[in-house]
Amino acid sequence: MRNFICIWFGQVISLIGSGLTSFALGVWVYQLTGSTIQFSLIYLFIELPYILVAPLSGVIADNWNRRWIMILADIASGISTFLVAILLYYDALKIWHVYLAIAFHSISEGFQIPAYHSIPTLLVNKKYFGQVNGMIQLSLAAEKLLSPVLAGILLEAIQLKGIILIDFATFGIALLTLLFVRFPKHQLNIKNKISENRPWKEISDAWNYIWRRPGLFNLLMFFVITNFTIGLAQVLITPMVLGFTDVQTLGKILSIAGSGYFFGAILMTAWGGSNKKIQRVFCFEIFLGIGILLTGLRPSPILITVSGFLVFFSIPIIMGCANAIRQVKVAPEYQGRVFAIWGAIAYSSFPLAYVIAGPLTDYIFQPLLLEGGLLSNSIGTLIGVGVGRGIGLMFILIGILVILATTIAYQYPSIRFVEDRLPDIK
């Protein structure tokens, strides 16, 4: 457990640094272009490269030293951040440079995350998997809690150049923790029975592992749907809030709302999700949908902060419980590949959400609720009229979709009883 905590600490610091840069670059692009489409492309380049490399990275995670995979991935991410800093120093940074750097960082994460999520099986007793996944979610909470408000302050104080240099330094801290940790000797090189096969065969075996277990497969399909809705909300929250307030207020809203992730992760770390983790998934998916729905009701910083808190509070519990289920039900020699395939498929709906969010907003929903718009005298009397209120309507519909999808998924016994029907790993 001590070795995992050391690795985890380095990842916390690195995630905060990456969060600073992501927030600052997003604001930079949106203020430079004023385009929701250009802004949403940032999220597309965050997710799409990861999805494309994840299946191959899972094969590598199952056949190579997972610690060194993470070390090399951190080095690669640090290089991309350093190059952005150089371009900024010479005032040569363009929007396409931002997209390219984000894509390169995404590829690095595509190799790092399957290895990172497979490490608890090697270093931690399975009875602590719930708590360990709570810690992983807690690291994401630190990013969501601290990064927006710090970035809002630092943009005024040291501008984008200084923020990127801080991010580069945090990669160094993560790298040092990985270099310091040593895995037990017999766990350094994982050789599974099919390691001699070609990569595509190993990827196929991982897919078949999921396909032959209806509980895992149907749970995966459920996350494909809910991730699509989360992707829409993720990319639209910044344009919606900037429609009625400034960057500093946006940073405060996201930071306070993001504290919900922190408290949700603390709860998951201390509680572990109980024995019936799938029930917690369903329960907090409903809370997630309610929070998204409330976010769109009015252009109120207080309402958006409170509803955002509920959304962020729910996510680490959902993800922590789902990850713990997978870690207990998937054989260790398959975990790198299965987790990578799972991530690639589950996250595949994010790019679709990012691609359609901009056009849906700019060409359909925004015009509906502008002054004189088609819905300005009907729905507009309830949720408001003006810039950003079309996005508010989208949030309401997204929340309803999450609640509906969760209700339908609960009707499938293969999902509802996944913990009972699939045997635990030995």
N, C-alpha and C positions, 0 to 999 in steps of 0.2 A: 504493500500500500504506500510506503514511503516514497518509492521510486515513481509511482504514478503521480503522487502529489507534487513532486518536483517537476515532472513534465507538465502537469496541469498548470502550475504557477507560471511557467514560461509562456504557455499558450494564452493565459489570461492577459499578460502584459502585451503580447503581440497582437491580440485581438483588439485591445483598446487602441493601439497605434493604428491598426488598419481601419478601425471605425472612424478615427479622426480624419484620415485621408479620404475615405469614402464619402463622408458627410461634406467635407470641404470641396472635393471635386464635383460632387453633385450640385451644390450651390453655385459653383463657378460656371458649370455648363448651363444651368438653367438661367442664371442672370445674364450670361453672355448671349444666349440664343432666345430666351423667352418661349421656347418650344417644349411642350410636353413630350412630343415624339423624340426629340433629341435627348431629353432627360431620361426617358424610359429606355433608350438604347444602352445607357450605362448598366442598367439591371440585366439587360439581355446579354451583354458581354461579361457580366459577373457569373451568370448561370450556364450559358450555352457551352463554352469550352470545357467547363467542369463535367457536364453531362457527356460530352463526346469522348473524353479521356477516361472517365470513371471505370468502364468495363475492363480496359487494359490495366489500369492502375490496381484494380482488385486482384488480377492475376499476379502482378508483381508483389503486392502485399502478402499474398499467400506463399510466395516462393523466395522471398528475399528478406533481409534484415529490416524489420519495420522501423526500428530506431533510425537507421541510416536513410530510409526513405523520407522520414520527417526532416532530418538534417538537410538533405539535398533540396527538399521542397522549400524549406525556409531560406536557404541560400538563393535559390532562384527568385523567390518573392522579393528578397532584399535587393537583388540586382535590378528588378523592374522598378522598384521604388527609387533607387539611386538614379536611374536614367531619367525618370520624371523630374527629379530634383535638378539634374544638370540642365535639362531643357528649360526649366523655370528660371534658373540662374541666368541663362542667356536670353531670356524673354522670347523663347522660340516654341513654347508649348502650344500645340493646336488641339482641337477637339479630337481629331483622329488619333493623336498620340495618347490621349486619355483612354480612349477605347482600347487601343492596342496594349497599353500597360495593364489595364484591368483584365483583359483577356489572358495575358501571360500569367498574372497572379491567379486567375481562376484555374488555369492548367496546373499550376503548382499545388493549389488546394485539392484538385482532383486526385493527385497522388498522395497528398498528406492525410486527408480525412479518412479514407478507408483504413490506412495504417493506424491512425490515432484511435479510431473507434474499435479496432481489433485488439489494442493493447490491454484493456482491462481483463480480457480473458486469460492473458498470459501472466499478469501481475497481481490480480485481485481475486479473492474467493467469490464465487458466484452469488453468495448470499448478500454481498455488498453491491451488486450490480445496480440496484435502484439508487443507492446513495452516490455511486460513482457517476452515473448518468445525470444525477442532480448536480454534481460538481461540474460536469461538462456544460450543462445548461447554465450554471452559475457563471461560468467564464463568458458565455454569450451575453448574460445579463449585465456583466460589468461593462461590456462594449456598449450595450444599448442605454445603460444608465449614465455612463460617464462621457462617452464619445461625443454625443450631440451638443451637450452644454459646454464641454471643454472646447470643442471645435468652434462653436459660436463665439466664445470669448477669445480664443487664440487667433481666429481670423482677423479680429480687430487689432490684436496686439502684435503678432508676428507674421500674419498673412499666410498664404498657402505655402510659401517656401519653407517657413519654419515648421509648419505642421508636418510636411513630408519628411523633413529631417528627423523629427521626433519619431515618426513611424519607422524610419530606417533604423534608429537606435533600438526600438523595441524588438525588431527582428533579431538583433544581436543578442538581446537578453534571452529570447526563446532558444536561440542556437546554443548558447552557453549551458542552459539547463539540460539540453539533449546530449551535449558532449560530456556533461558531468555524470549522467545516469548510466549505469551498466545493468543490462538484463542478465538474469541467471544464464550460465553457460549453455545449458541444454535447450534454452529458448531462443538463442540467437539466430539460428537458421532453421526456418520452418520448411520442411520438405514433405509435401503431401503425396499421396499415392499416384496422382496423375500429373506430377510436375514435369514428366517427360513429354507430355502432349503439347501440341501447338496451342498458342494462346486462344485461338478461336474455339478450340475444343473445351478448354477450361472455362471460357465464358459461357459456352453452351451448357456445360455441366452445372454451372451456378444458376443459370436461368431455369433449368429443369428442376433443380433443388427447390426453387420457389414454386414453380408451376405444379409440382406433384404434391404440394401441401396447400390445399384450398384456403386454409386459414390465413397463411402468410400472403398468398396471392391476392385474395379479396381485400385483405387489410391494405396491401400495397395500392390496389386500385382506388380504395377510399381516399388514401393520401394524395393520389394523383389529382383527384377532384378538389379536395380541400386546399391543396397547395396552389391550384389555379386561382382560387378565390383570394388566398393570402397574397399571391403575386400581384393581383390587380390592386388590392388595398395598399400594398407596400409601395408601389410605384406612384400611386395617385395621392398619397397623403401629403407629400410636400407641395405639389401644385395647388391642392385644395386649401391648405393652410395659408400659403403665400398669396392666395386670392383675397384674403381679408386682413393679413397682418405682415410683420416683417421677419427677417431671418433670425434675429435674436429671440423673438417669441416662439418661432418654430423650434429652435434649439431647446428652449425651456420645455415646451410641450412634449417633444420627443424624449427628452431626458427624464422628465417626471413620469411620463407614461411608461418609459422604459424601465423605471424602477419596479414596475409590476413584474417584469421578467426576473429581476433580482430576487424579489420576495417569493415568486413562484419557484425559482430554482432553489432558494433556501429551504422552502417547504419540501421540495422533492428530495433534497439532500438529506434532510433530517427524517423524513417520513418513508421515503423509498417507494411510495406508490401503493403500498399494501399488497396482499397476495393477488387480488383480482385487478390487475393493472389495466386490462382492457376496458373495464367499467369506468375507470378514471379517464381513459381516452374519450369515451363517448360523452361523459359528463362535461369535461372541460372543452370539448368541441362545441357543445351547445353554448357554453359561456362565451367562447370565441365568437360565434355567430352573433350573439346578442350585442357584444361589444362593438363589432364592426357595424352593425345596424345603427346603434346609437351614435356612432361617430359621424354619420351623415345627416343627422336630424337638423342641426342648427349650426351656423358659423360662430360657435362659442368656444373660446379657448378652454374654459373650465370643463364644458361637456366633453370636448374632444380629449382632454387630458384624462378625465375620469374613465371614459369608455376605452381609451387607449390603454390605460392601466389594466383594465379587465382583459383586454386582448393579450397584452404582453404577459400578464400573470398566468394565463391559460397555456401559452405555448410551451414553456419548459416542462410543465407537467405532462402535456400530451407527448412531447418528444422524448422525455425521459422514460415514461412508461413504455412507449413503443420500442425504444432502443433496448430497454431491459428485456422485453419479451423476445426480441430477436436474438440477443446475446445468450439467452437461456435455451432457445429452441434451435439455434443453428450450430452445427458441429464446428469446432474451432478451426479445422483444416479447410473449411469452406467460408469462413467468416469474411476474409478480405474480399473475395469475389462476390459473395452474396450481398454484403453491405454496399459494395460499389455498384452492382447491378441495381439493387434497391434504390440507392441514391440517384442513379442516372434516370431511372424510370419515374420515381416519385417527383424528382425535380424537373422532369421534362415538360411539365405543364407551366412552369415559371416562365420560360422564354415565350411561350404562346401568349401568356398573360401580358408580358412586357411589350410584345409586338402589337397586340390589338388595343392595349390600354390607351395609347396616344391617339390613334384614329377615332376610337369610340368617344373619347373625351372631346377632341377638337372639332369633330364633324357631326356628332350626334347629340351627346348628352349636354355639353356646354350650351349650344344654341337653344336647346329646349327651355332652359331656365334663365336666359338673359332677359332683360327688359323687352317685352313684346314677343317673347318666345312662345312656342306652342303650348307649353305647360305652365307659363308664368302666372296665369289667372286661376289655375286649379291646384296642382301640387305645389306650385310656388307660394301659395298663401299659407302652406303648412311648413315648408322647409326653407323658405326664403328664395329671393331672386337676385341674380347677379353673378359675377365671376366666381367660379368654384362651386356654385350650387348644383350644377349638372353633375359634378363629381360627387357631391353629397348624395344625390339620388342613386348614383352607382353604388355607393357604400351601403345604402339601405337594401338594394337588391342583392348585393354580395352577401350581406349578413343573412338574409332570408335563404339564399342558396346553401350556405353552410349548415344552417339548422335543418333544412330539408334533406340534404345529403346524409347528415348524421342519423336522422330518423330512419331513413331507408337502410343504411348500413346496419343499424341495430337489428333489423329484421332478418339478417343473414346469420344462421346458427354457426356457420364456419368461422365467422369473425367474433361473434359474441362469446363462443366457447373455445377460442383458439388456445387459451392456456390449459384447458382440460384435455383437448383432443390431440395436441402435439406433445410428444415426450420431451423432457428436459435433457440437456447434454449431460454426460457423465463426468 
